[in-house]
Amino acid sequence: MEIAIILLLVVIVVFSILNYITKPKSIKDTASEDKNKISELEKLLAVKEEAIKQYQQNIELANAKTIDFEQLKAQNITLRTKLESTEAERNTLKTKHTTLENKEEARNKALSKSLDKSNTLQESLEKEKERLNDERVKEKDDHFEKMKKLWGEHEKDVEKHIQMICKNLLLKYIPQEKFPYPRNKPDNTIEISNQLIVFDAKSPSNDDLSNFPKYIKSQTENLKKYAKHADVKKELFLVVPSNTLEVIQQFTYNMGDYNVYVITKDALEPIILSLKRIQDFELVEKLSPEERDDICRIIGKFAHTTKRRIQIDQYFADEFLDTLKKAGSQLPREILKSVIDFEGAEMLNPPMEKRNKKILTQGLIDKRIELSKEIEIRDIPEIEAKITFKEKDEGT
């Protein structure tokens, strides 16, 4: 731009000089005017040259500035590129940050829901635990109440059972008020071969069974008041509830002048039946030692078999109860509900006992043979029992 202006000025100056030269004037005037004009033109030319120099300097300065501008422009482009890259990176980071915030918010919401579910489940478990504890406490209380009821009715139950046995076996039953000796009267007495056989019913006084064995031992000593009479048989029996056997460790007591046997109601009939065999002899004194041994052996066999049966039944009762408890606590709720429904639909019908219908031994033997044949026909393998019980007193 500046160069164009300078060239325009030079053209104007040249044109002015040519114009001046072409005008006709006097030589003197012309020379003077020419001299003046030349002087003026020289001045003007000097000025123009100075202006040209100034313009050249400005051009050089402009060129330098242009170079700087280009550098600045390049730097600006570089910086703009970096800025755009930074903005893009910032936008990317902003997007990631927003995404992470959204994920964090969603995770917090999910965690909050999970915590709420966990708290709800914890509360439900606590309530279920309290319910189960309440049920167990109630079951325990009901169990003890049932035991108390059984113990409270034990004496009457034993009395009725002995009376029924005596009626079936045609034996004489002596009630408490008709015992021939005053002051000390046992609960139940039967007469066999002119001998009085004492069956005294004993039961715990409270839920704590830990003192019951000591109580039984003290009662064996108190039986001396009956054994001192000549016509009272020197084998006396204490009848205890079957649900107390687990705490009793000794079932036979040798008291010197007499012996005491601890039995349950289930053992009454086989023991009385064994004692009744004495009536088959006119005089006990006439029995041979072998016959006495046979009688004692049979009675001992009955006593041992009865106790073992009670012991085994007690063992399996504990195992069944433990299995039922595990089923109630370990089975899934829906399966347990179905089990309870099926259980409610089941019903066992054991043979009913009739007063005038005797249970014949041969009938039981025939039934056992029939079952054995059925097992053999169906090719059912025999089960070898390997249950062992720790005998704390071999004499019992």
Sine and cosine of phi, psi and omega as CSV:
sin_phi,cos_phi,sin_psi,cos_psi,sin_omega,cos_omega
0.00,0.00,-0.74,0.67,0.00,-1.00
-0.89,0.45,-0.64,0.77,0.01,-1.00
-0.88,0.47,-0.67,0.75,0.02,-1.00
-0.88,0.48,-0.66,0.75,0.02,-1.00
-0.90,0.44,-0.70,0.71,-0.01,-1.00
-0.87,0.49,-0.73,0.69,0.02,-1.00
-0.87,0.50,-0.64,0.77,0.02,-1.00
-0.88,0.47,-0.66,0.75,0.01,-1.00
-0.90,0.43,-0.70,0.71,0.00,-1.00
-0.86,0.51,-0.69,0.73,0.02,-1.00
-0.88,0.48,-0.66,0.75,-0.01,-1.00
-0.90,0.44,-0.69,0.73,-0.01,-1.00
-0.89,0.46,-0.73,0.68,0.00,-1.00
-0.87,0.50,-0.70,0.71,0.00,-1.00
-0.87,0.49,-0.63,0.78,0.01,-1.00
-0.91,0.42,-0.67,0.74,0.01,-1.00
-0.90,0.45,-0.71,0.70,0.01,-1.00
-0.88,0.47,-0.62,0.79,0.00,-1.00
-0.91,0.41,-0.63,0.78,-0.02,-1.00
-0.94,0.35,-0.67,0.74,-0.05,-1.00
-0.91,0.42,-0.58,0.81,-0.05,-1.00
-0.96,0.29,-0.27,0.96,-0.01,-1.00
-0.97,0.24,0.69,-0.72,0.01,-1.00
-0.99,0.13,0.83,-0.56,0.06,-1.00
-0.63,-0.77,0.08,-1.00,0.07,-1.00
-0.95,0.30,0.37,-0.93,-0.10,-1.00
-0.92,0.39,-0.67,0.74,-0.02,-1.00
-0.92,0.38,-0.74,0.67,0.00,-1.00
-0.90,0.43,-0.61,0.79,-0.04,-1.00
-0.93,0.38,-0.64,0.77,0.01,-1.00
-0.92,0.40,-0.69,0.72,0.01,-1.00
-0.90,0.44,-0.71,0.70,-0.02,-1.00
-0.91,0.42,-0.63,0.78,0.00,-1.00
-0.90,0.44,-0.64,0.77,-0.01,-1.00
-0.90,0.44,-0.67,0.74,0.00,-1.00
-0.92,0.39,-0.69,0.73,-0.02,-1.00
-0.92,0.40,-0.62,0.79,0.04,-1.00
-0.90,0.44,-0.67,0.74,0.02,-1.00
-0.88,0.47,-0.71,0.71,0.00,-1.00
-0.90,0.43,-0.66,0.75,-0.01,-1.00
-0.91,0.42,-0.61,0.79,0.03,-1.00
-0.89,0.46,-0.69,0.73,0.05,-1.00
-0.88,0.48,-0.72,0.69,-0.01,-1.00
-0.89,0.45,-0.62,0.79,0.02,-1.00
-0.91,0.41,-0.64,0.77,0.05,-1.00
-0.89,0.47,-0.66,0.75,0.02,-1.00
-0.90,0.44,-0.68,0.73,-0.03,-1.00
-0.92,0.40,-0.63,0.78,0.05,-1.00
-0.89,0.45,-0.66,0.75,0.05,-1.00
-0.89,0.46,-0.65,0.76,0.03,-1.00
-0.91,0.42,-0.63,0.78,0.02,-1.00
-0.89,0.45,-0.70,0.72,0.05,-1.00
-0.85,0.52,-0.68,0.73,-0.02,-1.00
-0.90,0.44,-0.67,0.75,0.02,-1.00
-0.91,0.42,-0.60,0.80,0.05,-1.00
-0.89,0.45,-0.69,0.72,0.06,-1.00
-0.87,0.49,-0.66,0.75,0.02,-1.00
-0.90,0.44,-0.61,0.79,0.02,-1.00
-0.90,0.43,-0.70,0.71,0.03,-1.00
-0.88,0.47,-0.68,0.74,0.04,-1.00
-0.89,0.46,-0.65,0.76,0.02,-1.00
-0.90,0.43,-0.66,0.75,0.03,-1.00
-0.88,0.48,-0.68,0.73,0.03,-1.00
-0.88,0.48,-0.67,0.74,0.03,-1.00
-0.92,0.40,-0.57,0.82,0.02,-1.00
-0.89,0.45,-0.67,0.74,0.05,-1.00
-0.88,0.48,-0.73,0.69,0.03,-1.00
-0.87,0.49,-0.63,0.78,0.01,-1.00
-0.90,0.44,-0.67,0.74,0.03,-1.00
-0.88,0.47,-0.67,0.75,0.04,-1.00
-0.89,0.45,-0.71,0.71,0.03,-1.00
-0.89,0.46,-0.62,0.79,0.03,-1.00
-0.90,0.44,-0.67,0.74,0.05,-1.00
-0.89,0.45,-0.69,0.73,0.05,-1.00
-0.88,0.47,-0.64,0.77,0.01,-1.00
-0.89,0.46,-0.67,0.74,0.03,-1.00
-0.89,0.45,-0.69,0.73,0.02,-1.00
-0.88,0.48,-0.74,0.67,0.00,-1.00
-0.89,0.45,-0.63,0.78,0.03,-1.00
-0.90,0.44,-0.65,0.76,0.04,-1.00
-0.88,0.47,-0.72,0.70,0.03,-1.00
-0.89,0.45,-0.64,0.77,0.02,-1.00
-0.88,0.47,-0.72,0.70,0.03,-1.00
-0.88,0.48,-0.66,0.75,0.04,-1.00
-0.89,0.45,-0.67,0.74,0.01,-1.00
-0.90,0.43,-0.67,0.74,0.04,-1.00
-0.89,0.46,-0.65,0.76,0.03,-1.00
-0.89,0.45,-0.68,0.73,0.03,-1.00
-0.90,0.43,-0.64,0.77,0.04,-1.00
-0.89,0.45,-0.68,0.73,0.02,-1.00
-0.89,0.46,-0.64,0.77,0.04,-1.00
-0.89,0.45,-0.72,0.69,0.02,-1.00
-0.90,0.44,-0.62,0.79,0.03,-1.00
-0.89,0.45,-0.66,0.75,0.04,-1.00
-0.90,0.44,-0.70,0.71,0.04,-1.00
-0.88,0.47,-0.67,0.74,0.00,-1.00
-0.89,0.46,-0.68,0.73,0.04,-1.00
-0.89,0.45,-0.69,0.73,0.02,-1.00
-0.88,0.48,-0.70,0.71,0.01,-1.00
-0.90,0.43,-0.63,0.78,0.04,-1.00
-0.89,0.46,-0.67,0.74,0.03,-1.00
-0.90,0.44,-0.69,0.72,0.03,-1.00
-0.90,0.44,-0.67,0.74,0.00,-1.00
-0.90,0.45,-0.64,0.76,0.03,-1.00
-0.90,0.43,-0.69,0.73,0.03,-1.00
-0.90,0.43,-0.65,0.76,0.02,-1.00
-0.91,0.42,-0.64,0.77,0.04,-1.00
-0.90,0.43,-0.65,0.76,0.04,-1.00
-0.90,0.44,-0.70,0.72,0.02,-1.00
-0.89,0.45,-0.66,0.75,0.02,-1.00
-0.90,0.43,-0.63,0.78,0.03,-1.00
-0.89,0.45,-0.69,0.73,0.05,-1.00
-0.89,0.45,-0.66,0.75,0.01,-1.00
-0.89,0.45,-0.66,0.76,0.04,-1.00
-0.91,0.42,-0.64,0.77,0.04,-1.00
-0.88,0.47,-0.70,0.71,0.03,-1.00
-0.89,0.46,-0.66,0.75,0.00,-1.00
-0.90,0.44,-0.67,0.74,0.03,-1.00
-0.90,0.43,-0.67,0.74,0.03,-1.00
-0.89,0.46,-0.69,0.73,0.03,-1.00
-0.90,0.43,-0.64,0.77,0.02,-1.00
-0.89,0.45,-0.69,0.72,0.04,-1.00
-0.89,0.45,-0.66,0.75,0.02,-1.00
-0.89,0.45,-0.67,0.74,0.02,-1.00
-0.90,0.43,-0.65,0.76,0.02,-1.00
-0.89,0.45,-0.69,0.73,0.02,-1.00
-0.90,0.43,-0.66,0.75,0.02,-1.00
-0.90,0.44,-0.64,0.77,0.03,-1.00
-0.90,0.44,-0.69,0.73,0.04,-1.00
-0.89,0.46,-0.65,0.76,0.01,-1.00
-0.89,0.45,-0.70,0.71,0.01,-1.00
-0.90,0.43,-0.66,0.75,0.04,-1.00
-0.89,0.46,-0.67,0.74,0.03,-1.00
-0.89,0.45,-0.66,0.75,0.01,-1.00
-0.90,0.43,-0.66,0.75,0.01,-1.00
-0.91,0.42,-0.68,0.74,0.03,-1.00
-0.88,0.47,-0.67,0.74,0.01,-1.00
-0.91,0.42,-0.68,0.73,0.04,-1.00
-0.87,0.49,-0.67,0.75,0.01,-1.00
-0.90,0.43,-0.69,0.72,0.02,-1.00
-0.90,0.44,-0.69,0.73,0.02,-1.00
-0.89,0.45,-0.64,0.77,0.01,-1.00
-0.88,0.48,-0.72,0.70,0.00,-1.00
-0.92,0.38,-0.60,0.80,0.04,-1.00
-0.90,0.44,-0.64,0.76,0.04,-1.00
-0.90,0.43,-0.66,0.75,0.04,-1.00
-0.89,0.47,-0.68,0.73,0.02,-1.00
-0.87,0.49,-0.65,0.76,0.01,-1.00
-0.90,0.43,-0.69,0.73,0.04,-1.00
-0.89,0.46,-0.67,0.74,0.00,-1.00
-0.92,0.40,-0.60,0.80,0.01,-1.00
-0.92,0.40,-0.52,0.85,-0.01,-1.00
-1.00,-0.10,0.06,1.00,-0.11,-0.99
-0.87,0.49,-0.74,0.67,-0.06,-1.00
-0.88,0.47,-0.72,0.70,0.02,-1.00
-0.91,0.42,-0.63,0.78,-0.01,-1.00
-0.90,0.43,-0.70,0.71,0.02,-1.00
-0.90,0.44,-0.66,0.75,0.00,-1.00
-0.87,0.49,-0.73,0.69,0.00,-1.00
-0.91,0.42,-0.61,0.79,-0.03,-1.00
-0.92,0.38,-0.68,0.74,0.02,-1.00
-0.91,0.41,-0.64,0.77,0.04,-1.00
-0.88,0.47,-0.66,0.75,0.01,-1.00
-0.91,0.42,-0.67,0.74,0.01,-1.00
-0.89,0.45,-0.70,0.71,0.01,-1.00
-0.89,0.46,-0.60,0.80,0.01,-1.00
-0.92,0.38,-0.66,0.75,0.00,-1.00
-0.94,0.35,-0.58,0.82,-0.05,-1.00
-1.00,-0.10,0.08,1.00,0.01,-1.00
0.85,0.53,0.75,0.66,0.05,-1.00
-0.94,-0.35,0.38,-0.93,-0.02,-1.00
-1.00,0.03,0.83,-0.55,0.05,-1.00
-0.98,-0.20,0.74,-0.67,-0.01,-1.00
-0.94,-0.35,0.95,-0.32,0.01,-1.00
-0.93,0.38,0.20,-0.98,-0.11,-0.99
-0.86,0.50,-0.67,0.75,-0.07,-1.00
-0.95,0.30,-0.29,0.96,-0.01,-1.00
-0.97,-0.23,0.19,0.98,0.09,-1.00
-0.89,0.46,0.75,-0.66,-0.20,-0.98
-0.92,0.39,-0.17,0.98,-0.05,-1.00
-0.92,-0.40,0.70,-0.71,-0.04,-1.00
-0.96,0.29,0.07,-1.00,0.07,-1.00
0.92,0.40,-0.95,0.33,-0.08,-1.00
-0.99,-0.11,0.91,-0.41,-0.06,-1.00
-0.77,-0.63,0.83,-0.56,0.03,-1.00
-0.97,0.26,0.23,-0.97,-0.02,-1.00
-0.92,0.40,-0.71,0.70,-0.07,-1.00
-0.63,-0.78,0.63,-0.77,0.02,-1.00
-0.61,-0.79,0.68,-0.74,0.12,-0.99
-0.83,-0.56,0.40,-0.92,-0.03,-1.00
-0.91,-0.41,0.82,-0.58,0.06,-1.00
-0.71,-0.70,0.84,-0.54,0.01,-1.00
0.79,0.61,0.75,0.66,0.06,-1.00
0.88,0.48,0.34,0.94,0.08,-1.00
-0.89,-0.46,0.63,-0.78,0.01,-1.00
-1.00,-0.06,0.84,-0.55,0.00,-1.00
-0.94,-0.33,0.85,-0.53,-0.14,-0.99
-1.00,-0.09,0.76,-0.65,0.14,-0.99
-0.83,-0.56,0.97,-0.23,-0.05,-1.00
-0.98,-0.20,0.84,-0.55,-0.02,-1.00
-0.99,0.10,0.74,-0.68,0.00,-1.00
-0.73,-0.68,0.64,-0.77,0.04,-1.00
-0.57,-0.82,0.38,-0.93,0.00,-1.00
-0.91,0.42,0.41,-0.91,-0.01,-1.00
-1.00,-0.05,-0.28,0.96,-0.01,-1.00
-0.46,-0.89,-0.13,-0.99,-0.06,-1.00
-0.95,0.30,-0.36,0.93,-0.05,-1.00
-0.99,0.15,0.94,-0.33,-0.03,-1.00
-1.00,0.00,-0.01,1.00,-0.08,-1.00
-0.91,0.41,-0.48,0.88,-0.02,-1.00
-1.00,-0.07,-0.05,1.00,-0.06,-1.00
-0.90,0.44,-0.66,0.75,0.05,-1.00
-0.86,0.52,-0.64,0.77,0.04,-1.00
-0.91,0.42,-0.62,0.79,0.03,-1.00
-0.89,0.45,-0.68,0.73,0.03,-1.00
-0.88,0.47,-0.68,0.74,0.00,-1.00
-0.88,0.47,-0.65,0.76,0.03,-1.00
-0.92,0.39,-0.56,0.83,0.01,-1.00
-0.95,0.32,-0.48,0.88,0.08,-1.00
-0.90,0.45,-0.57,0.82,0.05,-1.00
-0.95,0.31,-0.56,0.83,0.01,-1.00
-0.94,0.34,-0.34,0.94,0.00,-1.00
-0.93,0.37,-0.12,0.99,0.03,-1.00
-0.88,0.48,-0.48,0.88,-0.01,-1.00
-0.91,0.41,-0.38,0.93,0.09,-1.00
-1.00,-0.05,-0.64,0.77,-0.09,-1.00
-0.93,0.37,-0.33,0.94,-0.04,-1.00
-0.94,0.34,-0.31,0.95,0.00,-1.00
-0.99,0.17,0.62,-0.79,-0.14,-0.99
-0.91,0.41,-0.60,0.80,-0.08,-1.00
-1.00,0.01,0.10,1.00,0.07,-1.00
-1.00,-0.04,0.80,-0.60,-0.02,-1.00
-0.90,0.44,0.65,-0.76,-0.11,-0.99
-0.99,0.17,0.13,0.99,0.18,-0.98
-0.95,-0.33,0.95,-0.31,-0.05,-1.00
-0.94,-0.34,0.44,-0.90,-0.11,-0.99
-0.82,-0.58,0.72,-0.70,0.15,-0.99
-0.96,-0.29,0.85,-0.52,-0.05,-1.00
-0.99,-0.17,0.89,-0.46,-0.05,-1.00
-0.90,-0.43,0.35,-0.94,0.08,-1.00
-0.90,0.44,0.57,-0.82,-0.05,-1.00
-0.92,0.40,-0.43,0.90,-0.02,-1.00
-0.99,0.14,0.16,0.99,0.09,-1.00
-0.95,-0.30,0.00,1.00,-0.07,-1.00
-0.90,0.43,-0.46,0.89,-0.06,-1.00
-0.91,0.42,-0.35,0.94,-0.01,-1.00
-0.98,-0.21,-0.15,0.99,-0.02,-1.00
-1.00,0.00,0.79,-0.62,-0.05,-1.00
-0.96,-0.27,-0.35,0.94,-0.05,-1.00
-0.79,-0.61,0.76,-0.65,-0.06,-1.00
-0.92,-0.40,-0.14,0.99,0.00,-1.00
-0.73,-0.68,0.72,-0.69,0.00,-1.00
-0.79,-0.61,0.85,-0.53,0.10,-1.00
-1.00,-0.10,0.96,-0.27,-0.06,-1.00
-0.99,-0.12,0.30,0.95,0.02,-1.00
1.00,0.05,-0.98,0.21,-0.01,-1.00
-0.98,0.18,-0.28,0.96,-0.02,-1.00
-0.44,-0.90,0.28,-0.96,0.04,-1.00
-0.88,-0.47,0.56,-0.83,0.00,-1.00
-0.84,-0.54,0.72,-0.70,0.02,-1.00
-0.88,-0.48,0.75,-0.66,0.05,-1.00
-0.99,-0.12,0.89,-0.47,-0.07,-1.00
-0.74,-0.67,0.09,-1.00,0.09,-1.00
-0.91,-0.41,0.09,-1.00,-0.01,-1.00
-0.87,0.49,-0.58,0.82,-0.03,-1.00
-0.91,0.41,-0.40,0.92,-0.04,-1.00
-1.00,0.03,-0.11,0.99,-0.09,-1.00
-0.89,0.46,-0.77,0.64,-0.10,-0.99
-0.89,0.45,-0.76,0.65,0.02,-1.00
-0.90,0.44,-0.55,0.83,0.00,-1.00
-0.94,0.34,-0.72,0.69,0.01,-1.00
-0.90,0.43,-0.61,0.79,0.04,-1.00
-0.89,0.45,-0.62,0.79,0.04,-1.00
-0.93,0.38,-0.66,0.75,0.00,-1.00
-0.92,0.40,-0.49,0.87,-0.03,-1.00
-0.91,0.42,-0.40,0.92,-0.01,-1.00
-0.88,0.47,-0.36,0.93,0.01,-1.00
-0.89,0.45,-0.48,0.88,0.00,-1.00
-0.91,0.41,-0.29,0.96,0.00,-1.00
-0.96,0.30,-0.16,0.99,0.03,-1.00
-0.92,-0.38,0.63,-0.77,-0.02,-1.00
-0.93,0.37,-0.70,0.71,-0.01,-1.00
-0.73,-0.68,0.75,-0.67,0.02,-1.00
-0.90,0.44,-0.54,0.84,-0.05,-1.00
-0.91,0.42,-0.37,0.93,-0.04,-1.00
-1.00,0.08,-0.07,1.00,0.01,-1.00
-0.93,0.37,0.66,-0.75,0.06,-1.00
-0.97,0.25,0.33,-0.94,0.05,-1.00
-0.84,0.54,-0.58,0.81,0.01,-1.00
-0.91,0.41,-0.65,0.76,0.02,-1.00
-0.91,0.41,-0.65,0.76,0.06,-1.00
-0.87,0.49,-0.69,0.72,0.01,-1.00
-0.89,0.45,-0.64,0.77,0.01,-1.00
-0.88,0.47,-0.71,0.71,0.01,-1.00
-0.88,0.47,-0.73,0.68,0.00,-1.00
-0.89,0.45,-0.62,0.79,0.00,-1.00
-0.90,0.44,-0.69,0.73,0.00,-1.00
-0.91,0.42,-0.71,0.71,0.02,-1.00
-0.88,0.47,-0.69,0.72,0.02,-1.00
-0.89,0.46,-0.63,0.78,0.02,-1.00
-0.90,0.43,-0.69,0.73,0.04,-1.00
-0.88,0.47,-0.70,0.71,-0.03,-1.00
-0.89,0.45,-0.73,0.68,-0.03,-1.00
-0.91,0.41,-0.70,0.72,0.00,-1.00
-0.89,0.46,-0.66,0.75,0.00,-1.00
-0.89,0.45,-0.72,0.70,-0.01,-1.00
-0.91,0.42,-0.65,0.76,0.02,-1.00
-0.90,0.43,-0.65,0.76,0.03,-1.00
-0.89,0.45,-0.69,0.72,0.03,-1.00
-0.89,0.45,-0.67,0.74,0.00,-1.00
-0.89,0.45,-0.69,0.72,0.02,-1.00
-0.91,0.41,-0.69,0.72,0.03,-1.00
-0.87,0.50,-0.65,0.76,0.02,-1.00
-0.90,0.43,-0.65,0.76,0.02,-1.00
-0.88,0.48,-0.76,0.64,-0.02,-1.00
-0.93,0.36,-0.52,0.85,0.07,-1.00
-0.88,0.47,-0.69,0.73,0.04,-1.00
-0.90,0.44,-0.67,0.74,0.00,-1.00
-0.91,0.43,-0.67,0.74,0.02,-1.00
-0.90,0.44,-0.67,0.74,0.02,-1.00
-0.89,0.45,-0.65,0.76,0.02,-1.00
-0.90,0.43,-0.66,0.75,0.03,-1.00
-0.90,0.43,-0.66,0.75,0.04,-1.00
-0.89,0.45,-0.64,0.77,0.04,-1.00
-0.90,0.44,-0.69,0.73,0.02,-1.00
-0.90,0.43,-0.62,0.78,0.03,-1.00
-0.89,0.45,-0.64,0.77,0.00,-1.00
-0.93,0.36,-0.48,0.88,-0.07,-1.00
-0.98,-0.20,-0.39,0.92,-0.13,-0.99
-0.95,-0.32,-0.40,0.91,0.01,-1.00
-0.96,0.30,0.59,-0.81,0.11,-0.99
-0.84,0.54,0.48,-0.88,-0.13,-0.99
-0.86,0.51,-0.68,0.74,-0.04,-1.00
-0.92,0.38,-0.65,0.76,0.03,-1.00
-0.91,0.41,-0.66,0.75,0.01,-1.00
-0.88,0.48,-0.63,0.78,0.03,-1.00
-0.89,0.46,-0.68,0.73,0.03,-1.00
-0.90,0.43,-0.65,0.76,0.04,-1.00
-0.86,0.50,-0.68,0.73,-0.01,-1.00
-0.90,0.43,-0.63,0.78,0.03,-1.00
-0.89,0.45,-0.71,0.70,0.04,-1.00
-0.90,0.44,-0.62,0.78,0.00,-1.00
-0.88,0.47,-0.65,0.76,0.01,-1.00
-0.91,0.42,-0.45,0.90,-0.01,-1.00
-0.99,0.12,-0.28,0.96,-0.03,-1.00
-0.99,0.11,0.45,-0.89,0.06,-1.00
-0.43,-0.90,0.77,-0.63,0.03,-1.00
-0.99,-0.12,0.68,-0.73,0.00,-1.00
-0.84,-0.54,0.98,0.19,0.04,-1.00
-0.92,0.40,0.37,-0.93,0.00,-1.00
-0.84,0.54,0.71,-0.71,0.00,-1.00
-0.99,0.11,0.68,-0.73,0.01,-1.00
-1.00,0.04,0.79,-0.62,0.03,-1.00
-0.93,-0.36,0.60,-0.80,-0.14,-0.99
-0.87,0.49,-0.70,0.72,-0.09,-1.00
-1.00,-0.07,0.06,1.00,0.00,-1.00
-0.97,-0.23,0.89,-0.46,-0.03,-1.00
-0.99,0.13,0.53,-0.85,0.09,-1.00
-1.00,-0.04,0.97,-0.24,-0.09,-1.00
-0.99,0.16,0.68,-0.73,0.02,-1.00
-0.89,0.45,-0.64,0.77,-0.01,-1.00
-0.90,0.45,-0.59,0.81,0.04,-1.00
-0.89,0.45,-0.64,0.77,0.04,-1.00
-0.91,0.41,-0.64,0.77,0.02,-1.00
-0.90,0.43,-0.70,0.72,0.01,-1.00
-0.88,0.48,-0.64,0.77,0.01,-1.00
-0.90,0.43,-0.64,0.77,0.02,-1.00
-0.90,0.43,-0.67,0.74,0.02,-1.00
-0.89,0.46,-0.65,0.76,0.01,-1.00
-0.89,0.46,-0.67,0.74,0.03,-1.00
-0.91,0.42,-0.62,0.78,0.02,-1.00
-0.89,0.45,-0.65,0.76,0.04,-1.00
-0.91,0.41,-0.64,0.77,0.03,-1.00
-0.88,0.47,-0.67,0.74,0.04,-1.00
-0.89,0.45,-0.65,0.76,-0.02,-1.00
-0.93,0.38,-0.66,0.75,0.00,-1.00
-0.89,0.45,-0.68,0.73,-0.04,-1.00
-0.99,0.14,0.03,1.00,0.04,-1.00
0.83,0.55,0.70,0.71,0.04,-1.00
-1.00,0.02,0.83,-0.56,-0.03,-1.00
-0.93,0.37,0.58,-0.82,0.03,-1.00
-0.95,0.30,0.60,-0.80,-0.01,-1.00
-0.99,-0.13,0.84,-0.54,0.02,-1.00
-1.00,-0.03,0.92,-0.39,-0.03,-1.00
-0.95,0.31,0.78,-0.63,0.02,-1.00
-0.84,-0.54,0.45,0.89,0.02,-1.00
-0.98,0.20,0.77,-0.64,0.04,-1.00
-0.84,-0.55,0.58,-0.81,0.02,-1.00
-0.85,-0.53,0.63,-0.77,0.00,-1.00
-0.99,0.14,0.90,-0.43,0.01,-1.00
-1.00,0.07,0.91,-0.42,-0.02,-1.00
-0.99,0.14,-0.38,0.93,0.03,-1.00
-0.59,-0.81,0.97,-0.26,-0.07,-1.00
-0.88,0.47,-0.40,0.92,-0.02,-1.00
-0.95,0.30,-0.23,0.97,-0.03,-1.00
-1.00,-0.05,0.00,0.00,0.00,0.00
